Amino acid sequence: MRIIVNGENIEFKDGSTLLEIIRELKIEDKVMACAVNMDIVKKDIWSTYEPKEDDVLELLNFVGGG
């Protein structure tokens, strides 16, 4: 299935969970928040949440600074 991740079209296997996608991208230690189609998905359901074809994922990392 094709999903848009931070503006980039990426193919993943059908039925992939949000956590599997984050792990496949090798950014598990960096992602602090995730929105799917502009709706925040709580971290405690990432392991069961299955995005669908053409969903838009925004994977966010918070950076301190001033």
N, CA, C and O atoms as a GROMACS GRO file, in nm:
protein
  264
    1MET      N    1   0.085  -0.118   0.000
    1MET     CA    2   0.000   0.000   0.000
    1MET      C    3   0.089   0.123   0.000
    1MET      O    4   0.200   0.122   0.053
    2ARG      N    5   0.038   0.229  -0.060
    2ARG     CA    6   0.112   0.354  -0.070
    2ARG      C    7   0.061   0.450   0.037
    2ARG      O    8  -0.060   0.473   0.050
    3ILE      N    9   0.156   0.507   0.113
    3ILE     CA   10   0.123   0.603   0.217
    3ILE      C   11   0.214   0.724   0.198
    3ILE      O   12   0.330   0.709   0.159
    4ILE      N   13   0.163   0.840   0.226
    4ILE     CA   14   0.245   0.961   0.219
    4ILE      C   15   0.298   0.989   0.359
    4ILE      O   16   0.221   1.015   0.451
    5VAL      N   17   0.430   0.983   0.373
    5VAL     CA   18   0.495   1.004   0.503
    5VAL      C   19   0.578   1.131   0.495
    5VAL      O   20   0.676   1.138   0.421
    6ASN      N   21   0.538   1.230   0.573
    6ASN     CA   22   0.608   1.360   0.574
    6ASN      C   23   0.631   1.412   0.432
    6ASN      O   24   0.738   1.462   0.399
    7GLY      N   25   0.527   1.398   0.348
    7GLY     CA   26   0.530   1.451   0.213
    7GLY      C   27   0.590   1.360   0.108
    7GLY      O   28   0.596   1.397  -0.009
    8GLU      N   29   0.636   1.240   0.147
    8GLU     CA   30   0.699   1.149   0.053
    8GLU      C   31   0.614   1.023   0.035
    8GLU      O   32   0.572   0.963   0.134
    9ASN      N   33   0.588   0.982  -0.089
    9ASN     CA   34   0.514   0.859  -0.118
    9ASN      C   35   0.603   0.739  -0.091
    9ASN      O   36   0.711   0.727  -0.148
   10ILE      N   37   0.556   0.649  -0.003
   10ILE     CA   38   0.635   0.531   0.033
   10ILE      C   39   0.543   0.410   0.031
   10ILE      O   40   0.428   0.417   0.074
   11GLU      N   41   0.594   0.297  -0.021
   11GLU     CA   42   0.520   0.171  -0.026
   11GLU      C   43   0.549   0.089   0.099
   11GLU      O   44   0.664   0.075   0.141
   12PHE      N   45   0.442   0.034   0.158
   12PHE     CA   46   0.452  -0.056   0.272
   12PHE      C   47   0.364  -0.176   0.245
   12PHE      O   48   0.273  -0.169   0.162
   13LYS      N   49   0.391  -0.287   0.316
   13LYS     CA   50   0.306  -0.405   0.296
   13LYS      C   51   0.168  -0.378   0.353
   13LYS      O   52   0.154  -0.307   0.453
   14ASP      N   53   0.067  -0.435   0.289
   14ASP     CA   54  -0.071  -0.421   0.336
   14ASP      C   55  -0.082  -0.470   0.480
   14ASP      O   56  -0.020  -0.570   0.516
   15GLY      N   57  -0.160  -0.401   0.561
   15GLY     CA   58  -0.182  -0.441   0.699
   15GLY      C   59  -0.074  -0.398   0.796
   15GLY      O   60  -0.078  -0.434   0.913
   16SER      N   61   0.023  -0.319   0.747
   16SER     CA   62   0.129  -0.270   0.837
   16SER      C   63   0.068  -0.178   0.941
   16SER      O   64  -0.018  -0.095   0.911
   17THR      N   65   0.114  -0.194   1.066
   17THR     CA   66   0.069  -0.103   1.171
   17THR      C   67   0.156   0.022   1.170
   17THR      O   68   0.263   0.024   1.108
   18LEU      N   69   0.110   0.122   1.237
   18LEU     CA   70   0.186   0.246   1.246
   18LEU      C   71   0.324   0.220   1.307
   18LEU      O   72   0.424   0.274   1.259
   19LEU      N   73   0.330   0.138   1.411
   19LEU     CA   74   0.458   0.107   1.474
   19LEU      C   75   0.550   0.034   1.378
   19LEU      O   76   0.670   0.062   1.374
   20GLU      N   77   0.497  -0.060   1.300
   20GLU     CA   78   0.579  -0.132   1.202
   20GLU      C   79   0.635  -0.036   1.097
   20GLU      O   80   0.750  -0.050   1.055
   21ILE      N   81   0.554   0.059   1.054
   21ILE     CA   82   0.599   0.158   0.956
   21ILE      C   83   0.713   0.242   1.014
   21ILE      O   84   0.815   0.264   0.948
   22ILE      N   85   0.696   0.288   1.137
   22ILE     CA   86   0.799   0.370   1.202
   22ILE      C   87   0.928   0.289   1.218
   22ILE      O   88   1.037   0.342   1.195
   23ARG      N   89   0.916   0.162   1.255
   23ARG     CA   90   1.035   0.076   1.268
   23ARG      C   91   1.100   0.052   1.133
   23ARG      O   92   1.223   0.053   1.123
   24GLU      N   93   1.020   0.030   1.030
   24GLU     CA   94   1.076   0.007   0.895
   24GLU      C   95   1.154   0.130   0.847
   24GLU      O   96   1.254   0.116   0.776
   25LEU      N   97   1.107   0.247   0.885
   25LEU     CA   98   1.177   0.371   0.847
   25LEU      C   99   1.299   0.397   0.936
   25LEU      O  100   1.375   0.491   0.911
   26LYS      N  101   1.317   0.313   1.039
   26LYS     CA  102   1.431   0.324   1.131
   26LYS      C  103   1.434   0.458   1.205
   26LYS      O  104   1.540   0.518   1.222
   27ILE      N  105   1.316   0.502   1.247
   27ILE     CA  106   1.308   0.630   1.320
   27ILE      C  107   1.232   0.615   1.451
   27ILE      O  108   1.183   0.714   1.507
   28GLU      N  109   1.223   0.492   1.500
   28GLU     CA  110   1.143   0.466   1.620
   28GLU      C  111   1.188   0.551   1.739
   28GLU      O  112   1.105   0.598   1.816
   29ASP      N  113   1.318   0.570   1.755
   29ASP     CA  114   1.369   0.647   1.869
   29ASP      C  115   1.353   0.798   1.850
   29ASP      O  116   1.378   0.874   1.943
   30LYS      N  117   1.312   0.842   1.732
   30LYS     CA  118   1.300   0.985   1.704
   30LYS      C  119   1.156   1.036   1.703
   30LYS      O  120   1.133   1.154   1.729
   31VAL      N  121   1.060   0.949   1.674
   31VAL     CA  122   0.921   0.993   1.658
   31VAL      C  123   0.856   1.011   1.794
   31VAL      O  124   0.850   0.918   1.875
   32MET      N  125   0.806   1.132   1.818
   32MET     CA  126   0.739   1.162   1.945
   32MET      C  127   0.588   1.170   1.928
   32MET      O  128   0.513   1.148   2.023
   33ALA      N  129   0.542   1.202   1.807
   33ALA     CA  130   0.399   1.217   1.782
   33ALA      C  131   0.371   1.180   1.637
   33ALA      O  132   0.458   1.189   1.550
   34CYS      N  133   0.246   1.138   1.614
   34CYS     CA  134   0.206   1.101   1.479
   34CYS      C  135   0.065   1.149   1.453
   34CYS      O  136  -0.024   1.136   1.536
   35ALA      N  137   0.047   1.204   1.334
   35ALA     CA  138  -0.086   1.243   1.288
   35ALA      C  139  -0.114   1.167   1.158
   35ALA      O  140  -0.028   1.157   1.071
   36VAL      N  141  -0.235   1.115   1.148
   36VAL     CA  142  -0.279   1.048   1.026
   36VAL      C  143  -0.397   1.130   0.974
   36VAL      O  144  -0.499   1.143   1.040
   37ASN      N  145  -0.380   1.184   0.854
   37ASN     CA  146  -0.482   1.270   0.793
   37ASN      C  147  -0.522   1.383   0.889
   37ASN      O  148  -0.640   1.414   0.905
   38MET      N  149  -0.421   1.442   0.952
   38MET     CA  150  -0.436   1.557   1.042
   38MET      C  151  -0.499   1.522   1.178
   38MET      O  152  -0.529   1.612   1.255
   39ASP      N  153  -0.519   1.394   1.207
   39ASP     CA  154  -0.571   1.352   1.337
   39ASP      C  155  -0.459   1.286   1.416
   39ASP      O  156  -0.395   1.193   1.366
   40ILE      N  157  -0.436   1.333   1.539
   40ILE     CA  158  -0.332   1.275   1.623
   40ILE      C  159  -0.369   1.131   1.660
   40ILE      O  160  -0.483   1.102   1.695
   41VAL      N  161  -0.271   1.042   1.651
   41VAL     CA  162  -0.289   0.903   1.692
   41VAL      C  163  -0.206   0.883   1.818
   41VAL      O  164  -0.084   0.903   1.817
   42LYS      N  165  -0.271   0.844   1.927
   42LYS     CA  166  -0.200   0.827   2.053
   42LYS      C  167  -0.099   0.714   2.044
   42LYS      O  168  -0.123   0.610   1.982
   43LYS      N  169   0.017   0.736   2.108
   43LYS     CA  170   0.128   0.642   2.100
   43LYS      C  171   0.091   0.503   2.151
   43LYS      O  172   0.146   0.403   2.103
   44ASP      N  173   0.000   0.493   2.245
   44ASP     CA  174  -0.034   0.363   2.301
   44ASP      C  175  -0.114   0.274   2.205
   44ASP      O  176  -0.136   0.156   2.234
   45ILE      N  177  -0.158   0.327   2.090
   45ILE     CA  178  -0.226   0.242   1.991
   45ILE      C  179  -0.147   0.227   1.860
   45ILE      O  180  -0.198   0.171   1.764
   46TRP      N  181  -0.024   0.278   1.856
   46TRP     CA  182   0.057   0.266   1.735
   46TRP      C  183   0.076   0.120   1.693
   46TRP      O  184   0.084   0.091   1.574
   47SER      N  185   0.082   0.029   1.790
   47SER     CA  186   0.107  -0.112   1.757
   47SER      C  187  -0.016  -0.182   1.696
   47SER      O  188  -0.004  -0.292   1.644
   48THR      N  189  -0.132  -0.119   1.703
   48THR     CA  190  -0.253  -0.180   1.647
   48THR      C  191  -0.318  -0.096   1.537
   48THR      O  192  -0.402  -0.146   1.462
   49TYR      N  193  -0.280   0.030   1.526
   49TYR     CA  194  -0.340   0.120   1.427
   49TYR      C  195  -0.285   0.088   1.288
   49TYR      O  196  -0.163   0.089   1.268
   50GLU      N  197  -0.373   0.061   1.194
   50GLU     CA  198  -0.333   0.028   1.057
   50GLU      C  199  -0.375   0.140   0.961
   50GLU      O  200  -0.493   0.153   0.928
   51PRO      N  201  -0.277   0.221   0.916
   51PRO     CA  202  -0.311   0.322   0.816
   51PRO      C  203  -0.360   0.255   0.688
   51PRO      O  204  -0.334   0.138   0.663
   52LYS      N  205  -0.432   0.332   0.609
   52LYS     CA  206  -0.489   0.280   0.485
   52LYS      C  207  -0.420   0.344   0.364
   52LYS      O  208  -0.352   0.445   0.376
   53GLU      N  209  -0.441   0.282   0.249
   53GLU     CA  210  -0.386   0.333   0.123
   53GLU      C  211  -0.412   0.482   0.110
   53GLU      O  212  -0.524   0.528   0.133
   54ASP      N  213  -0.310   0.556   0.072
   54ASP     CA  214  -0.316   0.701   0.048
   54ASP      C  215  -0.336   0.787   0.172
   54ASP      O  216  -0.359   0.907   0.161
   55ASP      N  217  -0.328   0.726   0.292
   55ASP     CA  218  -0.329   0.809   0.413
   55ASP      C  219  -0.208   0.899   0.413
   55ASP      O  220  -0.106   0.869   0.352
   56VAL      N  221  -0.220   1.010   0.484
   56VAL     CA  222  -0.110   1.106   0.497
   56VAL      C  223  -0.063   1.102   0.642
   56VAL      O  224  -0.136   1.138   0.734
   57LEU      N  225   0.061   1.057   0.661
   57LEU     CA  226   0.121   1.049   0.793
   57LEU      C  227   0.217   1.164   0.813
   57LEU      O  228   0.298   1.195   0.725
   58GLU      N  229   0.209   1.226   0.927
   58GLU     CA  230   0.308   1.324   0.969
   58GLU      C  231   0.372   1.268   1.094
   58GLU      O  232   0.307   1.256   1.198
   59LEU      N  233   0.500   1.235   1.085
   59LEU     CA  234   0.574   1.181   1.198
   59LEU      C  235   0.660   1.295   1.253
   59LEU      O  236   0.744   1.351   1.182
   60LEU      N  237   0.638   1.328   1.378
   60LEU     CA  238   0.696   1.448   1.436
   60LEU      C  239   0.797   1.418   1.546
   60LEU      O  240   0.780   1.326   1.625
   61ASN      N  241   0.902   1.498   1.549
   61ASN     CA  242   1.004   1.493   1.652
   61ASN      C  243   1.016   1.633   1.710
   61ASN      O  244   1.034   1.729   1.635
   62PHE      N  245   1.007   1.647   1.839
   62PHE     CA  246   1.017   1.777   1.901
   62PHE      C  247   1.162   1.811   1.928
   62PHE      O  248   1.238   1.728   1.979
   63VAL      N  249   1.201   1.933   1.895
   63VAL     CA  250   1.338   1.978   1.911
   63VAL      C  251   1.338   2.103   1.998
   63VAL      O  252   1.263   2.197   1.973
   64GLY      N  253   1.421   2.102   2.100
   64GLY     CA  254   1.431   2.220   2.185
   64GLY      C  255   1.520   2.324   2.120
   64GLY      O  256   1.598   2.294   2.030
   65GLY      N  257   1.505   2.444   2.164
   65GLY     CA  258   1.588   2.551   2.108
   65GLY      C  259   1.528   2.685   2.140
   65GLY      O  260   1.429   2.696   2.212
   66GLY      N  261   1.590   2.786   2.085
   66GLY     CA  262   1.538   2.917   2.118
   66GLY      C  263   1.560   3.016   2.013
   66GLY      O  264   1.520   3.131   2.028
   0.00000   0.00000   0.00000
